[in-house]
């Protein structure tokens, strides 16, 4: 080995064994200058310690201390944001890289967790509010709150999201899931921020169904943004991930330290996989959002009288009207009932989601039997729970949510060509009608919407 090669090798080895610390997010020139798609590819470059273009996967559980005695940091002085890596329950090179990219995309420092619900548990364990105002939505959130209520001897009061502002007090939490699972419908973040902050309460926004590129809750008044990164951030159905982001530096520092004893740190492989996925987040979500809106527009249009044409189109339209009661999606949420073809959203929604709506929507069937059987008539939509992946999914919601309407189907739109998905849904509904199982209901009362 030449002297130069030896020097280079020693330099690289020295960099690797120094266990570089995780870097906290700051409003860098990268975030101020470049679009999110560019940030997703370059926000972690300051963490590159080898010449690899693709980030390496680090599998070590522990890391060597500095060889220089003067560089040793005792535990009493340890700071996980500036000290070198020590143990993987604190942080790893891969989780540090992930948090750097996410911090740039979310416009706030963030802490990652082993799952979305472990992140939410950490949030409520730290804040310990007396009251939480929340609406129906993701059942896992209500499960976490029920657990905290039990641990605290019933001292946690759960309020409806539309409770009067006077019911809230300092330190309480307004928990807003927008877009909302399973319908994809939305809530005005700025209005909720005004309600919370006027009473000294905090606003938590669950932005899982509208990842960066579709929605940025912080300029609208959010104090904390929570994501189940398992969904769109991961985007490939092969990992679990949770994220808490906030511009409150004291909260972020506390979350990092408390995560050490909660033990809910992400594994290195999962962190590496999410970084891989974030590189294509912008492209994926834009196409998924556009495809979902096209499918929603088609189904809703047929329900409201469209779909005339040749005999095949007429049979498809008849099948849609004979099986589907209603389609739920943000693009339809504020439509004037007197002008169903008009879909202009209110100004607050245009500001909140200027680049499109969630790639998730729901279908309410006339018959629970039809809701149960439709997935088996589809070829491209996979019948499975979860959402946000590259493959389109449909789920009879009763399979994973015991409180769900038995006539509800949740649809997560993937990256297939939307016209192929349209054909698959149309053919599946026609096949379902030809099968002749279950009652066929006409549009009207008793469509079981009360449980949504």
C-alpha positions as CSV (number, residue, x, y, z in Angstrom):
1,X,0.0,0.0,0.0
2,X,1.4,3.4,-1.0
3,X,1.9,6.0,1.7
4,X,-0.9,8.1,0.3
5,X,-3.3,5.1,0.3
6,X,-2.3,4.3,3.8
7,X,-3.1,7.9,4.9
8,X,-6.5,7.8,3.2
9,X,-7.3,4.5,4.8
10,X,-6.4,5.8,8.2
11,X,-8.4,8.9,7.7
12,X,-11.5,6.9,6.8
13,X,-11.0,4.5,9.7
14,X,-10.5,7.4,12.0
15,X,-13.7,9.0,10.8
16,X,-15.7,5.8,11.2
17,X,-14.5,5.0,14.7
18,X,-15.0,8.5,16.0
19,X,-18.8,7.7,16.0
20,X,-19.9,11.0,14.8
21,X,-22.9,12.4,16.8
22,X,-26.4,13.0,15.4
23,X,-26.8,16.6,14.1
24,X,-29.8,18.6,15.2
25,X,-31.8,20.4,12.5
26,X,-31.3,24.1,11.9
27,X,-32.7,26.5,9.3
28,X,-29.8,25.8,7.0
29,X,-29.2,27.2,3.6
30,X,-30.2,23.8,2.2
31,X,-33.7,24.0,3.6
32,X,-34.1,27.7,2.7
33,X,-32.7,27.3,-0.9
34,X,-33.9,23.9,-2.2
35,X,-37.2,22.3,-2.8
36,X,-38.3,19.3,-0.7
37,X,-37.4,16.8,-3.4
38,X,-33.9,18.1,-3.3
39,X,-33.7,18.2,0.5
40,X,-34.7,14.6,0.6
41,X,-31.6,13.7,-1.3
42,X,-29.1,16.0,0.2
43,X,-30.1,17.1,3.8
44,X,-27.9,14.3,5.3
45,X,-24.7,15.0,3.4
46,X,-23.0,16.5,6.4
47,X,-23.1,13.0,7.9
48,X,-21.2,11.3,5.1
49,X,-18.1,9.7,6.6
50,X,-17.1,7.5,3.7
51,X,-17.1,7.9,-0.1
52,X,-20.2,5.7,-0.5
53,X,-22.9,7.4,-2.6
54,X,-25.6,5.3,-1.1
55,X,-25.6,5.6,2.7
56,X,-24.1,2.5,4.4
57,X,-26.0,0.4,6.9
58,X,-24.4,0.3,10.4
59,X,-25.4,-2.8,12.4
60,X,-23.2,-2.3,15.5
61,X,-25.0,-2.1,18.9
62,X,-22.2,-0.2,20.6
63,X,-19.4,2.2,19.6
64,X,-15.9,2.7,20.7
65,X,-15.1,5.6,23.0
66,X,-12.6,8.2,21.8
67,X,-9.0,7.2,22.0
68,X,-8.1,10.6,23.2
69,X,-8.7,10.7,27.0
70,X,-9.4,14.5,26.8
71,X,-12.2,13.8,24.4
72,X,-14.1,11.4,26.7
73,X,-17.5,12.7,27.8
74,X,-18.7,11.3,31.2
75,X,-22.4,10.3,31.5
76,X,-23.2,13.3,33.7
77,X,-22.2,15.6,30.8
78,X,-23.6,13.5,28.0
79,X,-25.7,15.2,25.3
80,X,-27.2,12.9,22.6
81,X,-27.3,15.7,20.1
82,X,-23.6,16.6,20.3
83,X,-21.8,13.7,21.9
84,X,-20.3,10.8,19.9
85,X,-22.4,7.6,19.4
86,X,-22.1,5.3,22.4
87,X,-25.0,2.8,22.3
88,X,-27.8,2.1,19.8
89,X,-30.6,2.6,22.3
90,X,-29.4,6.3,22.4
91,X,-28.8,6.8,18.7
92,X,-27.0,5.3,15.7
93,X,-25.5,6.7,12.5
94,X,-28.5,5.5,10.5
95,X,-31.1,7.0,12.9
96,X,-29.1,10.3,13.0
97,X,-29.2,10.4,9.2
98,X,-32.9,9.8,9.1
99,X,-33.6,12.5,11.6
100,X,-31.5,14.9,9.6
101,X,-33.5,14.3,6.5
102,X,-36.8,14.4,8.3
103,X,-35.9,17.5,10.2
104,X,-35.3,19.3,6.9
105,X,-38.6,18.0,5.3
106,X,-40.7,18.7,8.4
107,X,-39.1,22.1,9.1
108,X,-38.5,21.3,12.7
109,X,-36.2,19.1,14.8
110,X,-37.5,15.6,15.2
111,X,-37.1,12.3,17.1
112,X,-37.8,8.9,15.6
113,X,-39.3,5.9,17.3
114,X,-39.9,2.2,16.7
115,X,-43.5,2.8,15.6
116,X,-46.1,5.5,15.2
117,X,-47.9,4.5,18.4
118,X,-44.6,4.4,20.4
119,X,-44.0,8.0,19.3
120,X,-47.5,9.0,20.4
121,X,-47.0,7.2,23.8
122,X,-43.8,9.1,24.3
123,X,-45.5,12.4,23.6
124,X,-48.3,11.9,26.2
125,X,-45.8,10.3,28.7
126,X,-43.8,13.6,28.5
127,X,-46.6,16.1,28.5
128,X,-49.1,14.4,30.8
129,X,-52.1,16.7,30.0
130,X,-55.2,16.8,32.2
131,X,-57.5,16.9,29.1
132,X,-57.2,15.9,25.5
133,X,-59.7,17.0,22.9
134,X,-59.9,14.5,20.0
135,X,-62.3,13.3,17.4
136,X,-63.0,9.9,16.0
137,X,-60.3,8.7,13.7
138,X,-57.4,6.3,14.0
139,X,-58.3,3.8,16.7
140,X,-54.7,3.4,17.7
141,X,-54.6,7.0,19.0
142,X,-57.6,6.3,21.3
143,X,-55.9,3.1,22.5
144,X,-52.9,5.0,23.6
145,X,-55.0,7.6,25.4
146,X,-57.0,4.8,27.1
147,X,-53.7,3.3,28.3
148,X,-52.6,6.6,29.7
149,X,-55.9,7.2,31.4
150,X,-55.6,3.8,33.1
151,X,-52.0,4.4,34.2
152,X,-53.1,7.7,35.7
153,X,-56.0,6.3,37.6
154,X,-58.6,7.9,35.4
155,X,-57.3,11.5,35.8
156,X,-57.0,12.0,32.0
157,X,-60.3,13.5,30.6
158,X,-61.1,12.9,27.0
159,X,-63.1,15.6,25.3
160,X,-64.7,15.8,21.8
161,X,-62.7,17.9,19.4
162,X,-65.6,20.3,19.0
163,X,-65.8,21.0,22.7
164,X,-66.1,24.6,23.7
165,X,-62.8,26.4,24.1
166,X,-63.7,27.1,27.7
167,X,-63.4,23.4,28.5
168,X,-59.7,23.5,27.8
169,X,-57.0,24.9,30.1
170,X,-53.2,25.4,30.2
171,X,-51.2,22.3,29.3
172,X,-54.1,20.5,27.8
173,X,-53.8,19.0,24.3
174,X,-55.9,19.4,21.2
175,X,-55.2,16.3,19.1
176,X,-56.0,16.9,15.5
177,X,-55.8,14.1,12.9
178,X,-55.9,15.7,9.5
179,X,-56.5,14.2,7.0
180,X,-58.5,11.8,9.1
181,X,-58.4,8.0,9.0
182,X,-60.3,6.3,7.4
183,X,-62.1,8.9,5.3
184,X,-59.3,11.2,4.2
185,X,-61.4,14.2,5.3
186,X,-59.7,17.3,6.8
187,X,-59.8,19.7,9.7
188,X,-58.8,23.3,9.8
189,X,-55.4,23.4,11.5
190,X,-55.2,27.1,11.9
191,X,-58.7,27.2,13.5
192,X,-57.7,24.5,16.0
193,X,-54.4,26.3,16.8
194,X,-56.4,29.4,17.6
195,X,-58.8,27.4,19.8
196,X,-55.9,25.7,21.7
197,X,-53.5,28.6,22.1
198,X,-56.3,30.9,23.3
199,X,-56.6,28.7,26.4
200,X,-53.0,27.9,26.9
201,X,-53.3,24.4,25.4
202,X,-51.0,22.7,22.9
203,X,-51.9,21.6,19.4
204,X,-50.7,18.1,18.2
205,X,-51.3,17.4,14.5
206,X,-51.3,13.8,13.3
207,X,-50.1,14.4,9.7
208,X,-49.7,10.8,8.8
209,X,-52.1,10.9,5.8
210,X,-50.6,14.1,4.4
211,X,-46.8,13.8,4.5
212,X,-44.4,16.6,3.5
213,X,-45.3,17.9,0.1
214,X,-49.0,17.8,0.8
215,X,-49.2,19.6,4.2
216,X,-47.0,21.6,6.5
217,X,-48.7,22.1,9.9
218,X,-46.1,24.3,11.6
219,X,-46.9,27.6,9.8
220,X,-50.5,27.0,10.6
221,X,-49.9,26.9,14.3
222,X,-49.0,23.3,15.2
223,X,-46.8,22.8,18.3
224,X,-46.1,19.1,17.5
225,X,-46.4,17.1,14.4
226,X,-46.7,13.4,14.7
227,X,-46.3,10.8,11.9
228,X,-46.6,7.1,11.6
229,X,-43.7,6.8,9.3
230,X,-44.7,3.3,8.6
231,X,-47.1,4.7,6.1
232,X,-46.1,7.3,3.4
233,X,-42.6,8.2,4.8
234,X,-41.7,4.5,4.6
235,X,-43.9,4.0,1.6
236,X,-43.0,0.3,0.8
237,X,-44.8,-1.7,3.5
238,X,-41.6,-3.1,4.9
239,X,-40.9,-1.2,8.2
240,X,-42.3,0.4,11.3
241,X,-41.5,4.0,12.2
242,X,-42.8,6.9,14.3
243,X,-41.8,10.5,14.3
244,X,-42.3,13.5,16.7
245,X,-41.3,16.9,15.4
246,X,-41.4,20.2,17.2
247,X,-39.8,23.7,17.3
248,X,-39.7,23.5,21.1
249,X,-36.1,22.6,21.6
250,X,-36.7,21.7,25.3
251,X,-39.3,19.1,24.3
252,X,-37.1,17.6,21.6
253,X,-34.2,17.3,24.1
254,X,-36.5,15.7,26.6
255,X,-37.9,13.2,24.1
256,X,-34.4,12.1,23.2
257,X,-33.4,11.4,26.8
258,X,-36.7,9.8,27.6
259,X,-36.5,7.6,24.5
260,X,-33.4,6.0,26.1
261,X,-35.4,4.5,29.0
262,X,-38.6,3.9,26.9
263,X,-36.4,1.7,24.7
264,X,-38.4,2.6,21.6
265,X,-35.5,3.6,19.3
266,X,-35.6,2.6,15.7
267,X,-33.4,-0.2,14.5
268,X,-30.6,0.6,12.1
269,X,-32.1,-1.4,9.2
270,X,-35.5,0.4,9.6
271,X,-33.8,3.8,9.7
272,X,-31.8,3.0,6.6
273,X,-35.0,1.8,4.8
274,X,-36.8,5.1,5.6
275,X,-33.9,7.2,4.3
276,X,-34.1,5.1,1.1
277,X,-37.8,5.8,0.9
278,X,-37.6,9.5,1.6
279,X,-35.4,9.9,-1.5
280,X,-38.6,9.3,-3.6
281,X,-41.2,10.7,-1.3
282,X,-42.1,13.7,-3.4
283,X,-42.5,11.7,-6.6
284,X,-44.5,8.9,-4.9
285,X,-47.0,11.1,-3.0
286,X,-47.7,13.5,-5.9
287,X,-48.7,10.6,-8.1
288,X,-50.7,8.8,-5.4
289,X,-52.6,12.0,-4.5
290,X,-53.4,12.7,-8.2
291,X,-54.5,9.2,-8.9
292,X,-56.7,9.1,-5.8
293,X,-58.5,12.3,-6.7
294,X,-59.2,11.0,-10.2
295,X,-60.7,7.8,-8.8
296,X,-62.8,9.7,-6.3
297,X,-64.0,12.1,-9.0
298,X,-65.0,9.2,-11.2
299,X,-66.9,7.2,-8.6
300,X,-68.6,10.3,-7.2
301,X,-69.5,11.5,-10.7
302,X,-71.2,8.2,-11.5
303,X,-73.1,8.3,-8.2
304,X,-74.4,11.7,-9.2
305,X,-75.6,10.7,-12.6
306,X,-72.6,10.4,-14.8
307,X,-71.4,7.3,-16.6
308,X,-73.7,7.0,-19.6
309,X,-72.3,5.5,-22.7
310,X,-72.0,2.0,-24.2
311,X,-73.6,-1.0,-22.7
312,X,-70.5,-1.9,-20.7
313,X,-70.3,1.6,-19.2
314,X,-74.0,1.4,-18.4
315,X,-73.5,-1.9,-16.6
316,X,-70.6,-0.5,-14.7
317,X,-72.5,2.6,-13.7
318,X,-75.5,0.5,-12.6
319,X,-73.1,-1.6,-10.4
320,X,-71.6,1.5,-8.8
321,X,-74.9,3.0,-8.0
322,X,-76.3,-0.3,-6.8
323,X,-73.5,-1.1,-4.4
324,X,-72.0,2.2,-3.3
325,X,-73.8,4.7,-1.0
326,X,-71.1,7.4,-0.7
327,X,-67.5,8.2,-1.3
328,X,-65.5,10.1,1.4
329,X,-62.5,12.3,0.5
330,X,-61.2,15.8,1.2
331,X,-61.9,16.8,-2.4
332,X,-65.6,16.1,-1.8
333,X,-65.9,17.2,1.8
334,X,-67.0,20.8,1.2
335,X,-69.0,20.4,-2.0
336,X,-72.2,22.3,-2.2
337,X,-75.0,19.7,-2.1
338,X,-77.0,21.9,-4.5
339,X,-74.1,21.9,-7.0
340,X,-72.4,18.4,-6.8
341,X,-70.2,19.1,-9.8
342,X,-68.5,22.0,-8.0
343,X,-65.5,21.0,-5.8
344,X,-63.8,24.3,-5.0
345,X,-62.4,23.9,-1.5
346,X,-62.6,26.7,1.1
347,X,-59.7,29.1,1.3
348,X,-58.3,27.6,4.5
349,X,-58.0,24.2,2.8
350,X,-56.4,25.7,-0.2
351,X,-53.7,27.2,2.1
352,X,-53.4,24.0,4.2
353,X,-53.1,21.5,1.3
354,X,-52.1,23.6,-1.8
355,X,-50.5,20.6,-3.7
356,X,-53.3,18.0,-3.4
357,X,-55.2,15.8,-1.0
358,X,-54.5,12.6,0.7
359,X,-54.1,9.4,-1.4
360,X,-56.5,7.7,0.9
361,X,-60.3,7.6,0.6
362,X,-63.2,5.5,1.8
363,X,-66.3,3.9,0.2
364,X,-69.5,3.3,2.1
365,X,-71.4,0.4,0.6
366,X,-75.1,-0.1,0.8
367,X,-74.6,-3.6,2.1
368,X,-72.1,-5.0,4.7
369,X,-72.1,-8.2,2.6
370,X,-70.9,-6.2,-0.4
371,X,-68.2,-4.5,1.6
372,X,-67.0,-7.8,2.8
373,X,-67.0,-9.5,-0.6
374,X,-65.8,-6.7,-3.0
375,X,-62.0,-7.1,-2.2
376,X,-62.1,-10.7,-3.4
377,X,-63.3,-9.5,-6.8
378,X,-60.3,-7.2,-7.4
379,X,-57.0,-8.0,-9.0
380,X,-54.8,-5.0,-8.4
381,X,-56.0,-3.8,-5.0
382,X,-54.6,-6.0,-2.3
383,X,-56.9,-6.8,0.6
384,X,-54.7,-5.8,3.5
385,X,-54.6,-3.3,6.3
386,X,-52.2,-0.3,6.6
387,X,-51.7,2.3,3.9
388,X,-49.3,4.6,2.1
389,X,-47.3,1.9,0.2
390,X,-46.5,1.7,-3.5
391,X,-49.2,-1.0,-4.0
392,X,-52.8,-0.1,-3.9
393,X,-54.7,-1.5,-0.9
394,X,-58.4,-2.0,-0.1
395,X,-59.6,-3.0,3.4
396,X,-62.9,-4.1,4.7
397,X,-62.3,-1.8,7.7
398,X,-64.1,-4.2,10.2
399,X,-61.0,-6.5,9.9
400,X,-58.8,-4.1,11.9
401,X,-61.1,-1.7,13.7
402,X,-63.8,-3.2,15.8
403,X,-65.7,0.2,15.9
404,X,-65.8,0.6,12.2
405,X,-68.9,0.7,10.1
406,X,-69.5,-2.8,8.7
407,X,-70.2,-1.2,5.3
408,X,-67.0,0.7,5.1
409,X,-64.1,0.0,2.7
410,X,-60.8,2.0,3.0
411,X,-58.8,2.5,-0.1
412,X,-55.1,3.4,-0.2
413,X,-54.0,4.4,-3.7
414,X,-50.5,3.2,-4.8
415,X,-48.4,3.9,-7.9
416,X,-50.2,1.8,-10.5
417,X,-51.6,3.7,-13.4
418,X,-54.9,5.2,-12.2
419,X,-56.8,4.0,-15.3
420,X,-55.8,0.4,-14.5
421,X,-57.1,0.9,-11.0
422,X,-60.3,2.4,-12.4
423,X,-60.9,-0.6,-14.6
424,X,-60.1,-3.0,-11.7
425,X,-62.7,-1.3,-9.5
426,X,-65.3,-1.1,-12.2
427,X,-64.9,-4.8,-13.2
428,X,-64.9,-5.8,-9.6
429,X,-68.2,-4.0,-8.8
430,X,-69.8,-5.5,-11.9
431,X,-68.6,-9.0,-10.9
432,X,-69.9,-8.4,-7.4
433,X,-73.4,-7.5,-8.7
434,X,-73.4,-10.5,-11.0
435,X,-72.6,-12.7,-8.1
436,X,-76.0,-11.7,-6.6
437,X,-75.1,-11.9,-2.9
438,X,-76.4,-9.6,-0.3
439,X,-79.1,-7.0,-0.6
440,X,-78.7,-4.1,-3.0
441,X,-79.7,-0.9,-1.4
442,X,-80.8,2.3,-3.1
443,X,-79.5,5.7,-2.1
444,X,-81.4,7.0,0.9
445,X,-81.8,6.7,4.6
446,X,-80.2,4.0,6.7
447,X,-76.8,4.0,5.0
448,X,-75.0,3.4,8.3
449,X,-73.0,6.7,8.2
450,X,-73.5,7.3,11.9
451,X,-70.5,5.2,12.9
452,X,-68.0,7.0,10.7
